[in-house]
């Protein structure tokens, strides 16, 4: 069961994320390094990718591996970026005693010297398809080479026009939505697997919260609170 507040908040921010993504980039592939369980930012991205026709890959942050073998954790992210050719990478700032921004800098060292406030587009020759490394933290100090997730939140009331003007294809239930990363015995991606469409993600309940919200399986809690 999904709380009504979560439902409203997710859908509100979904449109905000879509606005900025279409202003700055007609993205195709996105990787998230965010725990998929009970993380509202992950749910926002799921809806945003569904509404915009983006293909979303999820890479487990795997804090145990990051603690025990940081180099293996970096190899995992590097291989995922190589295989998916992701245009956008969303990652936790930190969690479970792991600094994921530092881990990402170890894979994409250009983040250390790049500064988005200069107004130039991000580029790394290692992954030329990657245009936006994004973190979920609130501060920007020592993270000037990454976009803050909160800066993707802009009001949007013209999504249809944005999709049309950007030359995007018409979206329907057959539009690809969820990509799979196939891991080897050490947990490192070795290839991409099956791609699920919007309909398949919904019917298979690949994202339980996503399906529950669409089925309106949530509780409305009466009372006075913040109006979104």
N, C-alpha and C positions, 0 to 999 in steps of 0.2 A: 504494500500500500504506500502510495506517495502522498506526502503532505501537499495541500493546495498551494501553500506559500512557495514550496520548491517549484511546483508547476509554473506559477506565475513568474517567478524570478528567472527560471531557466529560459522561458520563452521570450521574456523581455530582453535579456542579455544576448540571446541568440541573434536577434535582429541587429543589435548593436555590433556584435562581432562581424556579422555579414557585411555591414556597411563599410567598415574599414578594410576588410579583406578585398572587397570589390573596388574600392577606391585605389588601393595601392598595388593590387596584384590579382590577376585572374588565376588563382591557385588551382592546382590539379591534385597534388598529393600532399598529405599532411601527416606528420608523425607526432604522437604525444608520448611523453615520458612522465605520465601522471598516473597515480594509482586509479584504477577504474572503479574501485569499490567506494561508494558513498563520497564521491568527489564532485562537487557541483560544477567545477570548471570543465571536467570531462564531459558531463551531460550537456553543457552549453555547446561545446564543440561538436558533439554528436548531432544535435539538432541543426547547428550551423552548417555542417557538412551535408546533411540530408537536404536542407533547403537550397543549398547553392550548387550541389552536384560535385562536391569534393570527395576524394577517396581518402579515408582515414585509416591509418595504421596505429596500433597501440603496442608500445614496447614496455614491458614490465620494468619498473625502476630497479627492482631486485636489490634491495639494500644489503642483503647478506653477501651477495657477490661483490658489491661496491666496497664493502668493508674488508672482506677477505682478500680480494684481488682487484684493486682499482684499475690495473692495466687491462684485465679481462673485461671489466665493465666498459672501459673506453672502446675496446675492440668491438663490443656488442653494439654500441651506438654507432660507431663508424661503419660497421657492416650494414646496419639498418639504413643509414643515410645513402650508402652506395647502392643497395638493392632497390630501394623504393624511389630514389631520385626525388625525394620530398622537397617541396618548395618552402614549406614552413615547418619548423620544429617547435613544439610547445613542451616545456619542461618545468618541473617543480623548481623553485628556487633552492629549497632545502627540505629535508624531512628524514625521519628515522636516523638522525645523526650523520646524514650525508649531505654535502654541499654539491647539488647537481649543477649549479652554475659553473663551479670549478671543474667538475667532470666534463661538462660540455666544452669549456675552454681548452681542455686537454685534447679534445677531438677536433675542434675548430679553433685553432690558435688565433686566427684573424680577429676573433671576438675581443681579444685582449687589447688590440690597438685601434679597432674601429669605434667610431662615435656617431650614433644616429643624429645627434644634434647638429652635425655638420651639414645635414640635408642631402647626403649622397647615398646612393643605393648600396646595400651590403653585397659583398662578393668575396667568395673564397675559391681559389683554383682547385682545391681538393674536392669540393662539391659545388660545381658551378650552378647547379639547379637550385641550391638553397639560398633563398633570398631573405628569409626572416627567422632568425633564432629568437624565440620568445620565452620569457620566464614568468612565473606566477607571483613573484614577490612584489612588494610595494615600493621599495627604494630603487634608485638608479645608480647610486654611488658604487663604483667598481663594476658596474654592469652596463656601461654606456654603449657597449657593442651588442647589446641585446635589446629587443623591444620588450616593454612591460605589458603583460596581459591586459592590465587596466587601461592602457592606451588604445586598445582595440575596441573599447566600448564607446561607440558613438551612436546617437539616435538615428534611426532609419525608418522612414515611412514610404520609401520609394524602391523597395527591393525588386519589384517586377521590372521597373525601368532600368535599374542597375544591371540586372541579368541580361535584359534585352540589348542594352547599349554596349555591354561588354562582349557581345557576340556569343554568349553561352548557348548551349544546346537546350532544347526543351526537356524539362525534367519529368520523369514519371516513376512508377514503381520499379521499372527495369534499370533505372540509373544505378551504376555501381556506387557503393557506400563504404563497405568495410573490407579492408585488405587484410591478408594474413601473412605473418612472418613465420616461416618454418625454421625451427631451431635445431642445431645439432646436439650431440650428447653433452656438450659443455655449456649449452644454453646460448650459443652465439648464432645469429641468423645465418642460414646458408642459402636460402632462396625465398621468393615470395610464393605463397600458396593460393588457395581459392579466394576469389573475390565475391562477396555477397552483395546483392542488390538491396535497395530500400525494402522491397517486399520480403525478401528472404531474411533480412535482419529483424523485421517486425514479426514475421510468422514463427521464426525459430527462437524468438526472445533472446537474441544474441546480446542485446543490451536490455536487461529486465526493466530498468527505470524508464528508458525510452519507450518501450512497449506499453508500460503501465500508464504513462502520461497520455499517450495517444488513445488508449482505451478508456481514459478518464477514470482510472482506478486509483483515486486518491480521496483523502478526507478533507472536507471543507471544515475549517475550525472557525466558529463564530467568534466575534469580538472586535474590538477596536484595535487597530494596529497601523503599521506603515502601509499606505496605499501606493502600489507600484503603478 
